Amino acid sequence: MSTSIVVEAPHPAAAVPRQRFVQCASPAGLHRTAYTEWGDPANPRVLMCVHGLTRSGRDFDKVAQALANEYRVVCPDVVGRGLSDWLADPRHYGVPQYVADMVTLIARLNVETVDWFGTSMGGLIGMALGGLPNTPIRKMLINDVGPHIEPIALTRIGEYLGKPTRFASLDEGVRHAAALAASFGNLTDEEWASINTPLLHEKGGAWRFRYDPDIAKPFKASTPEQNAAGEAYLWHALASFKTPVLVVRGEHSDLLSRETVKRMVSKGQAVTSVEVADTGHAPAFLAADQIATARAFFLGNDAGAA
């Protein structure tokens, strides 16, 4: 994959993040959803960047810095992760609740439309929201996920999700998180530290992950019938989304197969795809060429897509 796109340096003021919160509701009560905002807060052009299962919105700092001149970039911590509250009832950890929270956040932003960059779980949320009538999503980049998730990836995730972990130091936690996410690509120590440090906090004399371990409960309790119904809905949602979609796949992804990507392209109305070499699940979008692919897609030049 190559591109001649020149990434514009962000204006210094645009590169300063603002930490915000919005109050959302679940059937069990109220909770706060945290989000980091970049760029001009009055810019009506909004890019929502939504992270993977155990990650945080700070995964997108480099993307946000690169696009903050053109967009108001909003990077939420999905409920139960990062600086967001944990749900009182873990049974509600799932795409319907996440979609509802994102609708509340978009209402807070006071805009009619958004562009969407969703990695893994964030892509599932985007597809679900994009399939609703009168969806606010204008363009959508789906990073290494699709309606069908390979069983081997579900098994891999189930082996670590929700298990109690304690680290003697922040560095130990950062390195552990890097090992779990090794398939993101060949990142430097500094890059691992930049995206993994926000995942950790010190509590009770040890470093721990910020995410609620109870997010594992609905994941592990899901039945094959529920999974099949969810997949069918997402295929329908993708097929009904009328505006441009770019599916990004890591070359060695165990979660999104090439066959699923081909089906997404054929079933969708305006779906293109690109594969990122030397990565698995999921490309980190820290490298300049990966960020350039996102820039080209969102700003109207689809160079790099096939």
SERO-839454 format. One line per 2 residues: number of its first residue (from 1); their letters; for each residue z, y, x of N, C-alpha, C, O. Coordinates in steps of 0.05 Angstrom, whole numbers, plus 5000, padded with zeros to 4 digits. Atoms other than C-alpha are relative to their C-alpha. Layout:
NUM = a = Z:Y:X:Z:Y:X:Z:Y:X:Z:Y:X ~ ...
//
This chain:
1 = ms = 5000:4976:5017:5000:5000:5000:5000:5025:5018:5017:5027:5035 ~ 5001:4975:4984:4981:5068:5029:4993:5023:4981:4981:5019:4960
3 = ts = 5006:4977:5016:4975:5138:5003:4998:5024:5019:5011:5025:5039 ~ 5002:4975:4984:4955:5206:5030:5016:5022:4988:5014:5045:4997
5 = iv = 4984:4979:5013:5004:5243:4986:5019:5012:5020:5033:4998:5035 ~ 4980:4985:4983:5044:5296:5023:5024:5006:4983:5021:5019:4962
7 = ve = 4975:4995:5015:5116:5298:4999:5010:5028:5007:5016:5034:5030 ~ 4991:4972:4996:5136:5371:4990:5030:5001:5005:5045:4987:4991
9 = ap = 4971:4997:4995:5203:5390:5019:5013:5016:4977:5002:5036:4968 ~ 4988:4986:5022:5251:5410:4964:5011:5027:5008:5019:5031:5031
11 = hp = 4987:4975:4996:5275:5481:4958:5030:4995:5005:5041:4978:4991 ~ 4972:5006:4995:5346:5484:4987:5018:5000:4976:5036:4984:4974
13 = aa = 4983:4999:5024:5376:5504:4920:4995:4976:4982:5014:4967:4969 ~ 5007:5023:5016:5340:5446:4886:5013:4975:5010:5016:4955:4995
15 = av = 4990:5024:4987:5370:5396:4934:5031:4996:4997:5042:4978:5009 ~ 4970:5001:5003:5443:5409:4913:5006:4986:4973:4998:4997:4952
17 = pr = 4994:5014:5025:5468:5358:4861:5023:5013:4985:5041:5025:4997 ~ 4978:4991:5018:5512:5377:4802:5011:4976:4986:4996:4961:4973
19 = qr = 4987:5023:5013:5562:5326:4775:5008:5009:4972:5023:5028:4968 ~ 4995:4994:5028:5565:5327:4699:5009:4975:4985:5008:4953:4995
21 = fv = 4992:5022:5017:5593:5285:4642:4992:5007:4971:4991:5030:4963 ~ 5006:4997:5028:5574:5274:4569:5016:4979:4985:5019:4956:4994
23 = qc = 4984:5019:5016:5617:5242:4514:4981:4983:4982:4964:4995:4968 ~ 5016:5018:5015:5585:5181:4482:5019:4983:4982:5043:4983:4985
25 = as = 4984:5016:5018:5608:5132:4428:4991:4971:5000:4967:4966:5003 ~ 5006:5028:5005:5612:5057:4420:5016:4992:4975:5033:5007:4966
27 = pa = 4984:5008:5023:5639:5017:4361:5030:4999:5005:5046:4999:4987 ~ 4972:5002:4993:5705:5013:4399:5013:5027:5007:5036:5028:5013
29 = gl = 4989:4974:4994:5713:5088:4411:4982:5017:5017:4958:5011:5019 ~ 5015:4981:4985:5691:5144:4456:5002:4994:5030:5022:4983:5039
31 = hr = 5000:5003:4971:5673:5143:4530:4983:5021:5013:4965:5032:5000 ~ 5015:4980:4986:5647:5191:4582:4979:4986:5018:4985:4967:5032
33 = ta = 5021:5009:4983:5581:5179:4616:4995:5022:5021:4990:5045:5015 ~ 5004:4981:4978:5574:5212:4684:4970:5001:5007:4956:4982:5004
35 = yt = 5027:4997:4990:5508:5239:4710:4998:5021:5022:5013:5041:5021 ~ 5006:4981:4979:5483:5275:4772:4974:5014:4993:4954:5001:4986
37 = ew = 5024:4984:5008:5433:5331:4759:4991:5016:5024:5007:5028:5039 ~ 5013:4986:4978:5385:5361:4809:4979:5019:4989:4968:5015:4967
39 = gd = 5021:4982:5007:5336:5419:4806:5010:5022:4981:5034:5025:4976 ~ 4995:4977:5018:5332:5479:4758:5011:4990:4974:4997:4975:4960
41 = pa = 4989:5010:5025:5379:5466:4699:4986:5010:4975:4990:5000:4953 ~ 5016:4990:5023:5332:5507:4655:4972:4988:4999:4957:4994:4980
43 = np = 5027:5012:5000:5270:5466:4673:4998:4981:4976:5013:4962:4974 ~ 5003:5018:5023:5245:5433:4609:4988:4973:5008:4988:4954:4992
45 = rv = 5012:5025:4991:5210:5379:4650:5022:4983:5014:5032:4990:5035 ~ 4977:5016:4992:5263:5324:4659:4990:4972:5009:4974:4960:4995
47 = lm = 5004:5027:4991:5260:5260:4699:5027:4986:4999:5046:4994:5013 ~ 4976:5017:5002:5313:5208:4680:4996:4977:5019:4976:4962:5018
49 = cv = 5000:5022:4980:5329:5159:4737:5024:4982:4993:5047:4990:4996 ~ 4979:5018:5010:5368:5098:4713:5001:4975:5017:4980:4962:5021
51 = hg = 4996:5020:4979:5397:5047:4760:5002:4971:4990:5000:4966:4966 ~ 4997:5029:5005:5406:4971:4764:5028:4992:4992:5046:5009:4990
53 = lt = 4977:5011:5014:5461:4926:4739:5027:5008:5011:5045:5016:4995 ~ 4974:4993:4989:5518:4941:4787:4999:5025:5018:5017:5030:5034
55 = rs = 5005:4978:4981:5490:5003:4821:5010:5026:4987:5027:5026:4970 ~ 4992:4974:5010:5498:5078:4808:4977:5019:5001:4956:5013:5014
57 = gr = 5021:4980:5000:5456:5140:4796:4995:5012:5027:4974:5023:5031 ~ 5004:4989:4974:5466:5160:4868:4979:4984:5017:4972:4992:5038
59 = df = 5022:5014:4987:5414:5107:4887:4975:5017:5001:4958:5013:5018 ~ 5024:4984:5003:5363:5160:4868:5002:5027:5014:4985:5045:5009
61 = dk = 4997:4974:4987:5388:5217:4912:4974:5009:5015:4966:5032:5012 ~ 5024:4992:4985:5325:5216:4956:4977:5006:4981:4962:5025:4986
63 = va = 5021:4995:5019:5278:5211:4897:5005:5027:4987:4987:5043:4983 ~ 4993:4975:5013:5315:5269:4864:4994:5024:5018:4983:5044:5009
65 = qa = 5005:4978:4981:5312:5312:4926:4970:5005:5003:4961:5028:5005 ~ 5029:4997:4997:5237:5299:4932:4986:5012:4976:4965:5025:4979
67 = la = 5013:4991:5024:5221:5316:4860:5014:5023:4986:5006:5032:4965 ~ 4984:4979:5013:5273:5370:4845:4985:5027:4998:4994:5044:4982
69 = ne = 5015:4975:5003:5222:5426:4855:4984:5000:4973:4980:5020:4961 ~ 5017:5002:5025:5180:5400:4796:5016:4991:4976:5008:4998:4953
71 = yr = 4985:5012:5023:5233:5366:4753:5030:5009:5001:5040:5016:5022 ~ 4971:5002:5002:5304:5373:4729:5005:4970:5000:5000:4956:4981
73 = vv = 4996:5029:4997:5324:5304:4754:5028:4993:4992:5048:5004:5002 ~ 4975:5007:5011:5380:5270:4717:5005:4970:5006:4989:4953:4998
75 = cp = 4995:5027:4990:5412:5207:4746:5027:4990:4988:5048:4996:5001 ~ 4975:5008:5011:5465:5176:4700:5012:4975:5013:4998:4959:5025
77 = dv = 4986:5025:4995:5518:5125:4717:5003:4986:4973:5019:4995:4957 ~ 4998:5014:5025:5509:5075:4661:5030:4992:4995:5044:4985:5014
79 = vg = 4972:5005:5006:5575:5063:4625:5010:4974:5013:4996:4954:5013 ~ 4989:5023:4986:5621:5016:4663:4993:5000:5030:5001:4982:5045
81 = rg = 5008:4998:4972:5591:5038:4730:5006:5028:5011:5009:5047:4996 ~ 4997:4974:4988:5600:5094:4780:5024:5016:4990:5046:5005:4989
83 = ls = 4979:4983:5009:5640:5152:4754:5004:5000:4970:5020:5014:4959 ~ 4998:5002:5029:5630:5134:4681:5024:4983:4992:5034:4966:5007
85 = dw = 4978:5016:5011:5685:5105:4637:4992:4971:4997:4969:4964:4997 ~ 5004:5028:5007:5694:5031:4624:5003:4998:4969:5018:5013:4958
87 = la = 4998:5004:5029:5684:5007:4552:5026:4986:4993:5035:4968:5007 ~ 4975:5013:5010:5746:4989:4512:4994:4971:4992:5012:4954:4995
89 = dp = 5007:5027:5008:5709:4927:4486:4976:4992:5016:4954:5002:5011 ~ 5023:5008:4982:5665:4893:4539:4977:4986:4985:4956:4983:4997
91 = rh = 5022:5013:5015:5625:4858:4485:4976:5020:4996:4954:5011:4990 ~ 5022:4980:5005:5585:4923:4478:4985:5007:5025:4966:5023:5024
93 = yg = 5016:4996:4976:5560:4922:4550:4973:4986:4995:4971:4961:4997 ~ 5027:5011:5005:5486:4912:4535:4980:5022:4994:4988:5045:4991
95 = vp = 5021:4980:5003:5420:4947:4525:5003:5017:4975:4998:5042:4977 ~ 4998:4982:5023:5433:4972:4454:5020:5023:5005:5014:5046:4998
97 = qy = 4981:4979:4994:5495:5010:4477:4989:5020:5021:4993:5044:5019 ~ 5011:4983:4979:5460:5036:4539:4978:5019:4989:4977:5042:4996
99 = va = 5020:4983:5013:5401:5061:4497:5013:5023:4984:5005:5046:4986 ~ 4986:4980:5016:5449:5097:4450:5012:5022:5018:5010:5046:5012
101 = dm = 4988:4980:4982:5484:5131:4509:4978:5018:5012:4982:5042:5015 ~ 5022:4984:4989:5417:5153:4539:4989:5020:4979:4981:5042:4986
103 = vt = 5008:4982:5021:5397:5183:4472:5019:5024:4998:5011:5047:4994 ~ 4980:4979:5001:5462:5222:4471:4997:5019:5024:4998:5043:5021
105 = li = 5004:4983:4976:5450:5246:4543:4975:5017:4997:4976:5041:5004 ~ 5024:4984:5004:5379:5268:4526:5005:5023:4981:4994:5045:4985
107 = ar = 4993:4979:5019:5406:5307:4467:5016:5022:5014:5012:5046:5009 ~ 4984:4980:4985:5456:5341:4514:4981:5017:5018:4986:5041:5021
109 = ln = 5018:4985:4982:5398:5361:4560:4982:5020:4984:4971:5038:4996 ~ 5014:4982:5018:5365:5395:4500:4970:5002:5007:4959:5024:5009
111 = ve = 5029:5002:4995:5294:5372:4515:4988:4981:4980:5001:4963:4969 ~ 5014:5017:5020:5242:5339:4470:4990:4974:5013:4989:4953:5000
113 = tv = 5011:5024:4987:5213:5291:4522:5011:4998:5028:5021:5018:5040 ~ 4992:5005:4973:5232:5260:4588:4980:4980:5013:4967:4965:4999
115 = dw = 5013:5022:4985:5197:5219:4642:5023:4981:5009:5045:4990:5012 ~ 4980:5020:4995:5233:5155:4660:4994:4983:5025:4972:4973:5028
117 = fg = 5002:5017:4976:5245:5119:4726:5023:4980:4997:5047:4987:5000 ~ 4980:5020:5005:5282:5054:4712:4998:4977:5020:4978:4963:5021
119 = ts = 4999:5023:4982:5303:5004:4766:5015:4977:4987:5038:4981:4978 ~ 4987:5025:5011:5319:4933:4741:5011:5006:4973:4996:5011:4954
121 = mg = 4988:4994:5026:5369:4944:4684:4990:5026:4989:4985:5029:4965 ~ 5010:4974:5009:5346:5016:4681:4972:4998:4988:4965:5014:4970
123 = gl = 5027:5005:5012:5275:4990:4667:5002:4987:4973:4986:4993:4955 ~ 4996:5013:5026:5300:4946:4611:5009:5021:4979:4999:5020:4956
125 = ig = 4992:4979:5019:5335:5006:4579:4976:5017:4993:4973:5025:4970 ~ 5024:4984:5005:5271:5046:4587:4981:4987:4981:4970:5000:4963
127 = ma = 5018:5014:5018:5228:4993:4554:5011:5000:4972:4996:5004:4953 ~ 4988:5001:5027:5277:4987:4496:4998:5027:4986:4991:5029:4963
129 = lg = 5002:4973:5011:5279:5062:4486:4971:5008:4995:4965:5021:4975 ~ 5028:4993:5003:5204:5069:4497:4987:4987:4976:4967:4997:4966
131 = gl = 5012:5014:5023:5190:5020:4441:5008:5010:4973:4998:5001:4953 ~ 4990:4989:5026:5227:5060:4388:4980:5021:4989:4968:5036:5005
133 = pn = 5016:4978:5011:5188:5104:4340:5010:5027:5008:5034:5032:5010 ~ 4993:4973:4991:5186:5176:4363:5016:5001:5026:5033:5018:5030
135 = tp = 4986:5001:4974:5211:5156:4432:4997:5027:5015:4975:5039:5014 ~ 5003:4976:4984:5226:5216:4477:4986:4995:5027:4980:5014:5041
137 = ir = 5011:5006:4973:5196:5180:4538:4970:5006:5000:4955:4997:4983 ~ 5028:4992:4997:5130:5210:4561:4985:4983:5020:4962:4975:5015
139 = km = 5011:5017:4979:5116:5169:4624:5023:4982:5010:5046:4991:5010 ~ 4978:5018:4992:5154:5109:4651:4992:4984:5025:4971:4971:5025
141 = li = 5002:5018:4977:5160:5076:4719:5021:4979:4998:5045:4985:4996 ~ 4982:5023:5003:5191:5007:4714:5000:4986:5027:4981:4974:5037
143 = nd = 4997:5010:4973:5218:4983:4781:5011:4972:5000:5035:4968:4997 ~ 4994:5028:4995:5217:4908:4790:5016:4987:4978:5037:4974:4982
145 = vg = 4989:5014:5022:5234:4883:4721:4979:4999:4978:4960:5015:4978 ~ 5018:5002:5022:5198:4861:4659:5014:4986:4977:5037:4979:4979
147 = ph = 4988:5014:5022:5210:4830:4591:5010:4972:5006:5030:4963:4996 ~ 4992:5026:4991:5213:4762:4624:5013:5001:5027:5001:5012:5046
149 = ie = 4986:5001:4975:5265:4752:4678:5002:4971:5010:5009:4954:4994 ~ 5001:5027:4990:5259:4692:4723:5028:4988:5001:5047:5001:5009
151 = pi = 4973:5012:5001:5317:4642:4714:5014:4999:5026:5039:5001:5027 ~ 4987:5001:4974:5329:4637:4789:5015:5026:5006:5036:5025:5019
153 = al = 4986:4974:4995:5347:4711:4790:5025:5002:4983:5045:5012:4992 ~ 4976:5000:5017:5395:4703:4732:5022:4984:5012:5045:4991:5011
155 = tr = 4981:5017:4987:5429:4647:4769:5012:5015:5024:5037:5015:5028 ~ 4990:4985:4977:5434:4690:4832:5019:5022:4992:5040:5025:5004
157 = ig = 4982:4978:5010:5464:4749:4794:5026:4989:4990:5047:5000:4996 ~ 4976:5012:5010:5513:4704:4759:5020:4991:5021:5044:4988:5016
159 = ey = 4983:5009:4979:5540:4680:4825:5018:5021:5012:5039:5015:5023 ~ 4983:4979:4989:5568:4748:4845:5011:5019:4979:5031:5033:4984
161 = lg = 4993:4980:5020:5573:4789:4781:5028:4997:4990:5036:4975:4980 ~ 4973:5000:5012:5644:4807:4761:5021:4986:5016:5045:4986:5008
163 = kp = 4979:5013:4984:5679:4768:4816:5017:5020:5015:5006:5040:5025 ~ 4982:4981:4987:5740:4804:4844:4995:5002:5030:4993:4981:5044
165 = tr = 5004:4996:4971:5728:4834:4913:5018:5022:5010:5022:5042:4996 ~ 4983:4980:4986:5774:4872:4960:4991:5002:5029:4985:4982:5042
167 = fa = 5009:4996:4972:5754:4903:5026:5021:5016:5014:5034:5034:5003 ~ 4979:4986:4984:5799:4927:5082:4991:5028:5007:5008:5045:5013
169 = sl = 5010:4974:4993:5754:4987:5095:4975:5006:4984:4963:4989:4973 ~ 5025:4992:5013:5698:5027:5065:4976:4988:5013:4958:4979:5000
171 = de = 5023:5012:4986:5651:5002:5119:4996:4971:4993:4974:4962:4990 ~ 5002:5028:5008:5667:4930:5101:4987:4998:4973:4970:4980:4968
173 = gv = 5012:5000:5026:5650:4945:5029:4971:5007:4999:4955:4995:4985 ~ 5028:4992:4998:5586:4980:5046:4983:4978:5011:4961:4973:5001
175 = rh = 5015:5023:4988:5564:4921:5089:4998:4977:4980:4977:4964:4979 ~ 5002:5021:5020:5581:4872:5034:4980:5007:4978:4964:4990:4970
177 = aa = 5020:4992:5020:5541:4912:4983:4972:4998:5011:4953:4992:4997 ~ 5027:5002:4987:5483:4914:5033:4991:4971:5001:4967:4966:4997
179 = al = 5007:5028:5000:5485:4839:5039:4990:4990:4972:4971:4975:4970 ~ 5008:5008:5027:5481:4831:4963:4973:5012:4994:4957:5000:4978
181 = aa = 5025:4986:5007:5422:4880:4961:4980:4998:5023:4963:5016:5025 ~ 5018:5002:4977:5386:4856:5024:4971:5001:4993:4954:5010:5009
183 = sf = 5028:5001:5008:5322:4847:4985:4989:5027:4993:4965:5030:4987 ~ 5010:4973:5005:5318:4922:4973:4979:5008:5021:4961:5025:5015
185 = gn = 5019:4993:4979:5280:4926:5039:5015:5004:5026:5039:5000:5028 ~ 4989:4997:4973:5291:4941:5112:5012:5028:5003:4999:5046:5014
187 = lt = 4987:4974:4999:5340:4999:5106:5017:5003:5025:5026:4984:5037 ~ 4983:4994:4977:5377:5033:5162:5029:4999:4992:5036:5000:4968
189 = de = 4971:4999:5006:5453:5033:5168:5007:5025:4984:5023:5025:4966 ~ 4995:4975:5013:5452:5105:5146:4991:4999:4971:5005:5010:4953
191 = ew = 5010:5002:5028:5411:5090:5084:5018:4981:4984:5024:4988:4961 ~ 4981:5017:5015:5456:5032:5064:5026:5015:4994:5036:5013:4971
193 = as = 4976:4985:5005:5516:5077:5072:4996:5021:4978:5014:5026:4961 ~ 5004:4979:5019:5484:5132:5030:4999:4989:4971:5009:5003:4953
195 = in = 5002:5010:5028:5470:5087:4969:5023:4982:4993:5028:4978:4969 ~ 4979:5018:5006:5529:5040:4975:5028:5013:4999:5046:5003:4985
197 = tp = 4974:4987:5001:5587:5088:4988:5008:5009:4972:5031:5005:4965 ~ 4992:4992:5027:5584:5115:4916:5009:4976:4983:5021:4980:4961
199 = ll = 4993:5024:5016:5594:5043:4891:5029:4992:5004:5039:4975:4989 ~ 4974:5009:4992:5663:5038:4922:5021:5022:4997:5015:5045:4999
201 = he = 4977:4982:4999:5732:5069:4916:5025:4986:5009:5026:4961:5008 ~ 4975:5012:4990:5801:5058:4945:5020:4999:4977:5025:5019:4963
203 = kg = 4981:5004:5021:5852:5030:4897:5020:4979:5008:5012:4957:5016 ~ 4980:5020:4993:5918:4996:4910:5000:4991:5028:5007:4968:5034
205 = ga = 5000:5007:4972:5910:4998:4985:4976:4985:5009:4976:4975:5032 ~ 5025:5014:4992:5841:4965:4985:4976:5014:4988:4979:5029:4969
207 = wr = 5025:4989:5010:5769:4984:4974:4988:4980:4980:4987:4956:4986 ~ 5011:5017:5021:5737:4957:4911:4974:5012:4988:4970:5036:4992
209 = fr = 5023:4989:5014:5672:4964:4872:5010:5016:4975:5030:5008:4963 ~ 4992:4984:5023:5675:5017:4818:4992:4987:4973:5004:4993:4953
211 = yd = 5010:5010:5026:5638:4977:4765:5021:4982:4987:5037:4968:5000 ~ 4982:5016:5016:5677:4943:4710:4993:4971:5002:4970:4963:4995
213 = pd = 5007:5028:4998:5680:4868:4725:4994:4987:4974:4981:4966:4973 ~ 5005:5011:5027:5678:4856:4650:4971:5003:4991:4964:4992:4970
215 = ia = 5028:5000:5008:5604:4873:4649:4989:4972:5002:4968:4966:4991 ~ 5010:5028:4997:5597:4800:4669:5004:4984:4974:4991:4964:4971
217 = kp = 4994:5017:5023:5626:4775:4603:4977:4997:4981:4970:4974:4975 ~ 5023:5005:5017:5567:4788:4557:4976:4988:5015:4961:4973:5003
219 = fk = 5022:5012:4984:5519:4770:4614:5003:4969:5000:4984:4955:4996 ~ 4996:5029:4998:5551:4701:4621:5002:4986:4973:4999:4962:4971
221 = as = 4997:5012:5027:5562:4691:4546:4973:4999:4985:4972:4986:4964 ~ 5025:5000:5015:5489:4702:4527:4988:4972:4998:4990:4956:5017
223 = tp = 5012:5026:5006:5454:4642:4497:4970:5000:5005:4958:5022:5006 ~ 5029:5000:4997:5382:4619:4509:4986:5013:4976:4965:5026:4979
225 = eq = 5012:4988:5024:5367:4640:4437:5002:5030:5001:4983:5044:4994 ~ 4997:4971:4998:5394:4710:4449:4981:5011:5021:4969:5032:5017
227 = na = 5018:4991:4978:5355:4716:4514:4971:5000:4990:4956:5018:4997 ~ 5027:5001:5010:5291:4694:4479:4994:5022:4980:4973:5034:4980
229 = ag = 5004:4978:5019:5301:4744:4423:4998:5027:5014:4981:5044:5007 ~ 5001:4975:4985:5314:4800:4473:4973:5003:5015:4961:5024:5015
231 = ea = 5026:4999:4987:5251:4781:4512:4978:5007:4981:4960:5023:4987 ~ 5021:4994:5020:5209:4781:4449:5000:5029:4992:4979:5041:4988
233 = yl = 4999:4971:5008:5234:4850:4430:4988:5017:5022:4974:5036:5016 ~ 5010:4983:4978:5218:4878:4499:4970:4998:5003:4957:5018:5009
235 = wh = 5030:5002:5000:5147:4850:4497:4989:5017:4979:4969:5031:4983 ~ 5010:4984:5022:5138:4883:4430:5003:5030:5007:4985:5046:5001
237 = al = 4996:4972:4993:5168:4948:4456:4980:5010:5020:4969:5031:5017 ~ 5020:4992:4980:5123:4949:4517:4972:5003:4988:4958:5022:4994
239 = as = 5026:4999:5012:5062:4935:4475:4996:5025:4982:4974:5034:4978 ~ 5002:4977:5018:5078:4993:4428:5001:5027:5014:4996:5047:5001
241 = fk = 4997:4975:4985:5089:5045:4483:4972:5009:5007:4957:4995:5021 ~ 5027:4991:4998:5026:5087:4483:4993:5016:5026:4970:5018:5033
243 = tp = 5005:4982:4977:5034:5131:4545:5003:4985:5026:5012:4962:5026 ~ 5002:5014:4975:5028:5114:4619:5025:4986:5009:5047:4997:5008
245 = vl = 4979:5016:4988:5071:5059:4650:4990:4990:5027:4968:4980:5029 ~ 5006:5012:4974:5072:5040:4723:5022:4979:5006:5045:4985:5007
247 = vv = 4982:5022:4993:5103:4972:4740:4999:4997:5030:4978:4992:5041 ~ 4997:5004:4971:5128:4967:4811:5013:4973:5005:5034:4967:4993
249 = rg = 4988:5027:4993:5141:4897:4840:5004:4999:5030:4987:5006:5045 ~ 4996:5007:4972:5173:4879:4906:4985:4974:5006:4986:4955:4991
251 = eh = 5017:5023:4993:5128:4830:4942:5014:4973:4998:5002:4954:4989 ~ 4986:5025:5000:5182:4777:4947:5021:4998:4978:5040:4983:4980
253 = sd = 4981:4999:5022:5218:4791:4882:5004:4973:4987:4985:4958:4981 ~ 4994:5025:5014:5254:4731:4851:5005:5005:4971:5009:4987:4955
255 = ll = 4994:4993:5028:5264:4769:4785:4975:5005:4984:4973:4997:4961 ~ 5025:4993:5013:5195:4795:4768:4977:4986:5013:4970:4991:5036
257 = sr = 5022:5015:4988:5137:4747:4779:4974:5015:4997:4971:5033:4981 ~ 5026:4988:5003:5065:4766:4790:4987:4994:4973:4972:5010:4962
259 = et = 5010:5008:5026:5048:4728:4727:5010:5019:4978:4995:5027:4960 ~ 4989:4982:5020:5095:4772:4686:4988:5027:5003:4982:5040:4983
261 = vk = 5013:4974:4996:5065:4835:4717:4972:5000:4988:4965:5019:4974 ~ 5027:5002:5012:4995:4812:4698:5001:5001:4970:4985:5014:4957
263 = rm = 4998:4999:5029:5018:4800:4627:5009:5027:4990:4999:5036:4969 ~ 4992:4973:5008:5052:4868:4624:4976:5019:5000:4973:5035:4982
265 = vs = 5024:4983:4999:4987:4901:4645:4981:4994:4977:4969:5012:4965 ~ 5018:5007:5021:4947:4862:4594:5011:5006:4972:4996:5013:4954
267 = kg = 4988:4995:5026:4996:4871:4536:5005:5029:4995:5004:5038:4971 ~ 4995:4971:5003:5010:4945:4548:4975:5015:4994:4953:5006:4998
269 = qa = 5023:4983:5007:4966:5002:4524:4991:5016:5024:4967:5024:5025 ~ 5007:4983:4978:4967:5042:4589:5017:4992:5024:5029:5009:5037
271 = vt = 4982:5010:4979:5002:4998:4641:4983:4994:5025:4963:4980:5024 ~ 5011:5006:4974:4983:4996:4715:5022:4988:5017:5046:4989:5009
273 = sv = 4979:5013:4983:5019:4961:4772:4994:5005:5029:4971:5011:5037 ~ 5002:4999:4971:5032:4965:4846:5021:4981:5012:5042:4978:5000
275 = ev = 4982:5018:4987:5065:4916:4894:5008:5013:5027:4991:5022:5042 ~ 4990:4989:4975:5110:4940:4951:5005:4978:5020:5020:4959:5015
277 = ad = 4998:5020:4979:5104:4899:5015:5028:4999:5012:5042:5019:5014 ~ 4975:5004:4984:5164:4870:5052:5025:5008:4985:5045:5016:4998
279 = tg = 4976:4996:5016:5213:4880:4995:5002:4978:4979:4983:4964:4974 ~ 4996:5019:5022:5243:4836:4941:5009:5016:4976:4996:5035:4968
281 = ha = 4989:4986:5023:5285:4857:4882:5023:5017:5009:5044:5007:5018 ~ 5023:4985:5010:5282:4916:4879:4995:5021:5021:5014:5030:5035
283 = pa = 5006:4979:4981:5246:4967:4923:5019:5024:4997:5024:5033:4975 ~ 4979:4980:5000:5298:5020:4942:4990:5029:4995:5006:5046:4987
285 = fl = 5011:4974:5002:5251:5080:4939:5014:5021:5017:5020:5043:5008 ~ 4990:4981:4979:5281:5111:5001:4978:5006:5020:4979:5028:5032
287 = aa = 5022:4996:4982:5218:5104:5042:4980:5021:4990:4976:5023:4966 ~ 5017:4978:5008:5169:5162:5042:4976:4990:4984:4968:5003:4965
289 = dq = 5023:5009:5015:5110:5120:5018:5007:4991:4972:4991:4994:4954 ~ 4991:5008:5026:5150:5091:4960:5005:5025:4982:4997:5026:4959
291 = ia = 4996:4975:5015:5172:5161:4939:4974:5013:4993:4971:5025:4971 ~ 5027:4988:5005:5100:5185:4945:4986:4986:4977:4972:4999:4961
293 = ta = 5011:5014:5023:5079:5130:4896:5011:5010:4974:4997:5014:4955 ~ 4988:4989:5024:5129:5155:4845:4990:5028:4995:4984:5035:4972
295 = ra = 5010:4973:5003:5108:5227:4857:4972:5000:4988:4966:5015:4970 ~ 5027:5001:5010:5035:5209:4847:4998:4992:4971:4982:5004:4956
297 = ff = 5000:5009:5028:5049:5173:4782:5010:5021:4982:4997:5028:4962 ~ 4988:4981:5019:5094:5224:4750:4986:5027:4999:4986:5040:4978
299 = lg = 5013:4974:4999:5055:5285:4772:4970:4998:4994:4956:5018:4997 ~ 5027:5002:5011:4989:5258:4747:4979:4988:5018:4957:4983:5008
301 = nd = 5019:5013:4982:4955:5229:4809:5008:4972:5004:5028:4967:5017 ~ 4992:5028:5000:4956:5153:4802:4991:4986:5025:4987:4962:5024
303 = ag = 5007:5013:4975:4936:5140:4874:5020:4979:5007:5044:4984:5005 ~ 4981:5022:4993:4966:5074:4896:5004:4980:4978:5014:4958:4983
305 = aa = 4997:5019:5022:4965:5041:4828:4974:4984:4997:4953:4993:5004 ~ 5023:5017:5003:4920:4983:4811:5001:4986:4973:4984:4971:4966
//
